[in-house]
Amino acid sequence: MQKIFARRAIVDGREWAATALTIENGAFTEVRHSADPAEADVVLEDGTLIPGLIDLQVNGYHGIDFSHADPAGWQHIAQRLPETGVTSFAAAFVSAPVPDLTQALGRCHTAMNTPSSTPRARLLGAHVEGPFLSPAHAGAHNPSFFCDPEPEQISALLNAAPTGTLAAITLAPERVSALTAIEELASAGVLVSLGHTDATAAQTHAAIDAGARCVTHLYSAQRPFHHRDPGVIGQTLVDPRVSFSLVLDGHHLSPQAAQLAFATGASRLVLVTDAVAAAGTTPGRYQLGNQTIHTTADRPPTSANGAFAGSTLRLDRALANAVRLGLPLPDAVTAAATRPADLLARPDLGRIAVGAQADLVWLDEDLTARAAWIGGELAFGTPLRPRRFDPPSRQHGEADAEAHPG
């Protein structure tokens, strides 16, 4: 049994002062207000304790791309992500031939079930982004791989690995057979998200009717908004049935666009990084699927055609950027922890609540991850000492690469 006391915490979407947590067998057994830290094993007198963050779109990290990662690479990323506040994540695969994606799903399943002797971020499955996308909004994807989501293609993906491995898929709803595919995927428990699309508002509405529950990196690689042709952006902003993700790195969208999304849909917001192999390391050339991407210190990675190719954003920085743009901290925590868990039907994650997994992040005053626990085990930070917890120094070479909006 372990007891943690925090002077400030985010619990159930609200700010709590003087919070006492009891953890047994990796889960919370008690969550209560308490002004007395006397019995605590760990006392956090400053900063903010929040549930572990969940990133639904991680293509790679620390020079490793999930499309090409070996078992050691999968484990390395999972062990390092807690430094950014991420305690659970979905591994993202960009567009590729469906047979290649089925093999990638098999590798993901293996990684999900490989034991580790050290705490690491939970791998919640794969997020397959493509190949059922629109060539009009390909972004950094290779359009030569694009195709319609015909029944045999969907069956191949669903049958590639045991249920739960394919956690999410991004597709363009205007493609032939897309609505049927959405229905089949949703009935199989897959989170269907709309993205890289030229869909009209009516096509977006039909896709949501069919079971789509999210929109991938709203605004980016989508039909532009027009007052007589609102497209996927307009439909998403007014439709309470669908959530949407944002990449808040200060480059992918303007502060005003982010604030518009907050004003119309803060209760449906999901923060993601869309991080690629260039994240957490030095500028240079890296792989994203079958393409070479290039990153510099002052802008996101780009592909050969100049399109943004993911980001080098940390999820704790995305949370901090949201707060700087006016989103209350409890709402930002919900967007980066609770709502992603809910979209993947994981009520045991993303919250500080009795019965949930004891995944926690201690943020400093700048909302940077200072320590992280997974299932009650310290995954990042200074070794625990009774009644004291010293902040860790920044990892060498891990300075944030993204610019902050504002």
ZAMARGU-4260 file (C-alpha; in steps of 0.2 Angstrom, whole numbers, plus 5000, padded with zeros to 4 digits):
<rodrens>
0) 5000/5000/5000 | 5006/5018/4996 | 4999/5035/5002 | 5002/5051/4992 | 4997/5068/4998
5) 4996/5083/4986 | 4992/5101/4991 | 4984/5103/4974 | 4976/5090/4962 | 4964/5088/4948
10) 4951/5076/4952 | 4935/5072/4942 | 4937/5088/4932 | 4939/5099/4947 | 4953/5107/4956
15) 4955/5099/4974 | 4966/5106/4988 | 4974/5095/5001 | 4971/5078/4992 | 4975/5061/5000
20) 4977/5045/4989 | 4979/5027/4994 | 4985/5015/4981 | 4985/4996/4982 | 4989/4983/4969
25) 4991/4997/4956 | 4974/5005/4958 | 4967/5019/4969 | 4957/5012/4984 | 4954/5029/4992
30) 4953/5047/4985 | 4948/5060/4998 | 4951/5078/5004 | 4963/5078/5019 | 4973/5092/5026
35) 4985/5081/5036 | 5000/5073/5026 | 5006/5064/5042 | 5003/5047/5036 | 5008/5049/5018
40) 5023/5041/5010 | 5025/5055/4998 | 5021/5073/5001 | 5019/5085/4986 | 5019/5102/4993
45) 5019/5112/4977 | 5014/5109/4959 | 4999/5100/4953 | 4995/5081/4954 | 4985/5075/4939
50) 4980/5059/4931 | 4992/5051/4919 | 4991/5059/4901 | 4985/5048/4886 | 4991/5052/4869
55) 4981/5044/4855 | 4993/5048/4841 | 5011/5044/4843 | 5020/5039/4827 | 5037/5038/4835
60) 5049/5046/4847 | 5068/5047/4851 | 5073/5043/4833 | 5062/5028/4832 | 5047/5027/4820
65) 5034/5014/4825 | 5032/5008/4807 | 5050/5001/4807 | 5053/4999/4826 | 5060/4982/4832
70) 5055/4976/4849 | 5068/4986/4858 | 5062/5002/4850 | 5044/4999/4855 | 5050/4997/4873
75) 5062/5011/4873 | 5048/5023/4868 | 5036/5017/4881 | 5049/5019/4894 | 5053/5037/4889
80) 5036/5044/4886 | 5032/5046/4905 | 5045/5060/4905 | 5033/5070/4895 | 5018/5066/4906
85) 5011/5052/4895 | 5007/5036/4904 | 4996/5028/4890 | 4997/5030/4871 | 4991/5023/4855
90) 5005/5019/4842 | 5001/5028/4825 | 5005/5021/4808 | 5004/5032/4793 | 4997/5027/4776
95) 5005/5011/4768 | 4998/4996/4758 | 4986/4986/4769 | 4997/4971/4769 | 5010/4981/4777
100) 4998/4988/4790 | 4992/4971/4795 | 5010/4966/4798 | 5012/4982/4809 | 4997/4978/4819
105) 5004/4961/4822 | 5020/4969/4829 | 5009/4981/4839 | 5000/4966/4847 | 5017/4958/4852
110) 5023/4974/4860 | 5007/4976/4870 | 5010/4959/4877 | 5029/4960/4880 | 5032/4960/4899
115) 5044/4974/4905 | 5055/4974/4921 | 5053/4993/4923 | 5037/5004/4922 | 5033/5010/4905
120) 5018/5019/4897 | 5004/5008/4893 | 5002/5003/4875 | 4983/5004/4871 | 4984/4998/4853
125) 4987/5006/4836 | 4980/5021/4828 | 4980/5018/4809 | 4980/5034/4800 | 4976/5029/4782
130) 4976/5023/4768 | 4958/5027/4766 | 4961/5046/4764 | 4958/5060/4752 | 4972/5064/4739
135) 4965/5082/4740 | 4972/5083/4758 | 4986/5070/4758 | 4998/5081/4769 | 5013/5071/4772
140) 5005/5054/4767 | 5010/5045/4751 | 4994/5046/4740 | 5000/5032/4730 | 4995/5021/4744
145) 4977/5028/4745 | 4962/5017/4742 | 4944/5014/4746 | 4940/5005/4762 | 4932/4990/4753
150) 4925/4976/4764 | 4941/4965/4761 | 4952/4979/4766 | 4943/4982/4783 | 4942/4963/4786
155) 4961/4962/4784 | 4964/4975/4797 | 4952/4969/4809 | 4958/4951/4808 | 4977/4956/4808
160) 4978/4954/4827 | 4967/4951/4842 | 4953/4962/4846 | 4959/4978/4854 | 4975/4980/4844
165) 4967/4991/4831 | 4961/5005/4843 | 4958/5019/4831 | 4958/5022/4813 | 4957/5039/4803
170) 4948/5039/4786 | 4940/5051/4774 | 4921/5048/4774 | 4918/5053/4756 | 4928/5038/4750
175) 4918/5024/4741 | 4912/5011/4754 | 4917/5023/4769 | 4900/5023/4778 | 4899/5004/4778
180) 4917/5003/4784 | 4913/5015/4798 | 4898/5005/4803 | 4909/4989/4803 | 4923/4996/4812
185) 4913/5005/4825 | 4903/4989/4829 | 4920/4980/4832 | 4924/4993/4845 | 4937/5003/4835
190) 4937/5022/4837 | 4933/5029/4820 | 4940/5047/4817 | 4938/5057/4801 | 4953/5066/4794
195) 4963/5070/4778 | 4947/5073/4770 | 4937/5084/4758 | 4921/5079/4765 | 4906/5091/4765
200) 4896/5095/4781 | 4883/5083/4775 | 4895/5069/4772 | 4903/5072/4789 | 4885/5071/4797
205) 4882/5055/4788 | 4899/5048/4794 | 4894/5053/4812 | 4877/5044/4810 | 4887/5029/4805
210) 4897/5028/4820 | 4912/5040/4818 | 4916/5048/4835 | 4931/5059/4833 | 4940/5070/4820
215) 4959/5069/4818 | 4969/5085/4821 | 4954/5097/4817 | 4958/5111/4804 | 4974/5102/4797
220) 4972/5092/4781 | 4954/5095/4779 | 4942/5104/4768 | 4943/5123/4772 | 4928/5131/4781
225) 4917/5143/4771 | 4902/5151/4777 | 4891/5142/4763 | 4902/5127/4763 | 4907/5123/4781
230) 4914/5106/4777 | 4920/5094/4791 | 4927/5109/4801 | 4910/5117/4803 | 4900/5101/4806
235) 4913/5096/4819 | 4912/5112/4828 | 4893/5112/4830 | 4890/5093/4832 | 4889/5087/4850
240) 4891/5069/4845 | 4909/5070/4839 | 4925/5074/4848 | 4940/5081/4839 | 4959/5082/4842
245) 4971/5097/4841 | 4990/5098/4839 | 4994/5113/4850 | 5012/5116/4845 | 5011/5134/4840
250) 5012/5129/4821 | 4998/5118/4816 | 4985/5131/4820 | 4983/5149/4825 | 4979/5154/4843
255) 4962/5161/4836 | 4958/5144/4828 | 4962/5135/4845 | 4951/5147/4855 | 4937/5145/4843
260) 4938/5126/4845 | 4938/5129/4864 | 4923/5141/4864 | 4912/5129/4853 | 4918/5112/4859
265) 4929/5112/4875 | 4919/5097/4881 | 4924/5087/4866 | 4942/5092/4864 | 4956/5079/4864
270) 4974/5085/4865 | 4987/5074/4854 | 5005/5077/4849 | 5005/5067/4832 | 5024/5065/4838
275) 5036/5058/4825 | 5053/5050/4827 | 5061/5068/4827 | 5052/5071/4844 | 5063/5071/4860
280) 5080/5072/4850 | 5090/5084/4839 | 5085/5092/4822 | 5089/5082/4807 | 5082/5068/4795
285) 5070/5054/4801 | 5058/5042/4794 | 5039/5043/4794 | 5033/5027/4787 | 5041/5025/4770
290) 5046/5044/4769 | 5061/5054/4775 | 5056/5069/4785 | 5066/5084/4790 | 5065/5095/4806
295) 5073/5111/4812 | 5073/5119/4829 | 5060/5132/4824 | 5047/5122/4815 | 5038/5105/4814
300) 5045/5091/4804 | 5041/5092/4785 | 5040/5080/4771 | 5048/5082/4754 | 5033/5092/4748
305) 5034/5104/4762 | 5019/5098/4771 | 5020/5097/4790 | 5024/5079/4795 | 5018/5077/4813
310) 5026/5086/4827 | 5040/5086/4840 | 5027/5091/4853 | 5026/5084/4871 | 5009/5081/4878
315) 5013/5091/4894 | 5018/5106/4883 | 5001/5104/4873 | 4992/5105/4890 | 5002/5120/4895
320) 4999/5128/4878 | 4980/5125/4880 | 4980/5134/4897 | 4990/5148/4890 | 4977/5151/4877
325) 4963/5152/4890 | 4957/5134/4893 | 4955/5131/4912 | 4968/5118/4919 | 4954/5105/4924
330) 4947/5106/4906 | 4965/5104/4898 | 4968/5089/4910 | 4951/5081/4904 | 4956/5084/4886
335) 4973/5076/4888 | 4968/5061/4900 | 4950/5058/4903 | 4942/5060/4886 | 4955/5050/4877
340) 4952/5036/4889 | 4933/5037/4887 | 4935/5037/4868 | 4944/5020/4869 | 4931/5014/4882
345) 4944/5013/4896 | 4935/5020/4912 | 4950/5013/4922 | 4962/5026/4915 | 4964/5045/4914
350) 4956/5049/4930 | 4960/5049/4949 | 4945/5039/4955 | 4943/5023/4966 | 4945/5008/4956
355) 4955/5017/4942 | 4973/5012/4938 | 4985/5023/4948 | 4993/5032/4934 | 4998/5050/4940
360) 5009/5065/4934 | 5016/5078/4945 | 5017/5095/4936 | 5028/5109/4941 | 5022/5127/4941
365) 5025/5128/4922 | 5015/5113/4919 | 5030/5102/4914 | 5030/5084/4920 | 5041/5082/4936
370) 5037/5064/4940 | 5025/5050/4934 | 5018/5035/4941 | 5011/5020/4932 | 5000/5008/4942
375) 5007/5016/4957 | 5026/5013/4952 | 5037/5028/4949 | 5041/5028/4930 | 5050/5045/4930
380) 5057/5057/4943 | 5068/5057/4958 | 5068/5041/4968 | 5054/5042/4982 | 5059/5047/5000
385) 5046/5048/5014 | 5039/5066/5015 | 5050/5073/5002 | 5051/5073/4983 | 5064/5083/4974
390) 5061/5089/4956 | 5072/5080/4943 | 5083/5089/4931 | 5079/5090/4913 | 5086/5076/4903
395) 5101/5081/4893 | 5096/5085/4875 | 5078/5085/4879 | 5074/5104/4878 | 5057/5107/4870
400) 5058/5109/4851 | 5041/5117/4849 | 5036/5135/4850 | 5023/5141/4862 | 5008/5150/4854
405) 5004/5167/4860
</rodrens>
